[in-house]
Amino acid sequence: MTAPVEIEAITRRFGRVTVLDAVSLELEAGEFAVLLGPSGCGKTTLLNIIGGFLDASAGTVRIGGNDVTQLPAAQRPTTTVFQDYALFPHMTIAQNVAFGLRMRGERRRARLARAAEMLELVGLPGMARRRPHELSGGQRQRVALARALAVRPEVLLLDEPLGALDLKLRRAMQDELKTIQREVGTTFIHVTHDQEEAMAIADRVVLMNAGRIEDQGSPERVYLRPQTAFSAAFMGEINTIPGTAEDGGVATPLGHITVAHHLAVGQKAMLCVRPEHLLRQRPAIGQATVQDGAFFGTHTRVHLSVEGLPDLIAHLPVGAEIKPGDAVPLTPDTDAMFVLPRDPQ
Ligand code: ATP
């Protein structure tokens, strides 16, 4: 089952502190949305308001077109997967998965058949009779997912569900979550502060900052064409070159650089380029000197000094023959550059 989610001007205050400030968001049925942002930006508060665990101070939540703002959690078409899994230790895995169905009064045979189907879905067939303590952390996480999906929610809420897993397992579970979401078609709303995780799984990244939505869109759009300086920096490393918007480009200390932008001519601008787009065998826009390099497995990360500019960071393919003191031409992929307004200093 699946449904669209509409959040309209949700505000939440704790005492005199406004933690969510008129947040509005529309998700389509079947979307995998990720609420991303730094600690304390309000992600969990928003998720709890959608799930009915917390009241909003103002605003409306609609699921499948129905206003659920005043409904208690148990009456909403949502279920939640928590970071700590919250499995019942004295129940078997099958009983855990079937728990919500028992609460709804489904018959035993139907419950156990559904539990078996869900355990199959999350890759744990044959674990039905075990108890939670006999499973690894990753397996318990899958059981929590199976339990949440067993009751056929229209919307599944996931609060940092992979936070307790080691990096390798987390990456594997991200792939699986995405596969499972595609298979069941349920709308997923997943909270994380890890931008790589968000990019790996989301159809839509919703980037939050200080109680507001800063940027939202496909991972590609938010990473390659962020709407704000916060979004550009949160999604990954970024080089910024100060300048002024001109017709068809930006005037910088390196001269005019041809790049598309939406700023008014004469407006203070920030030319932005990600480290992997800086040295790309394109026409040179200037010269740089290599300061140091570090091996990162998939790439070598180098610091470059350029006269008149703050230091830049570039990613080079592993094996690139480069050493401190080398002069290198700056050859960015200008198609991958973007321009943001620069606040007056
Ligand atoms: P994290 O990634 O660290 O979990 P988050 O983005 O999920 O952060 P929230 O848990 O939504 O952030 O909290 C947002 C802000 O609201 C924080 O400043 C937090 O201290 C505050 N807050 C949350 N719950 C309460 C509460 N019950 N009473 C007072 N303040 C609260």
Residues whose N, C-alpha, C, O or C-beta is under 5 A from the ligand:
A	BS01	ATP	F14 V19 P38 S39 G40 C41 G42 K43 T44 T45 H193
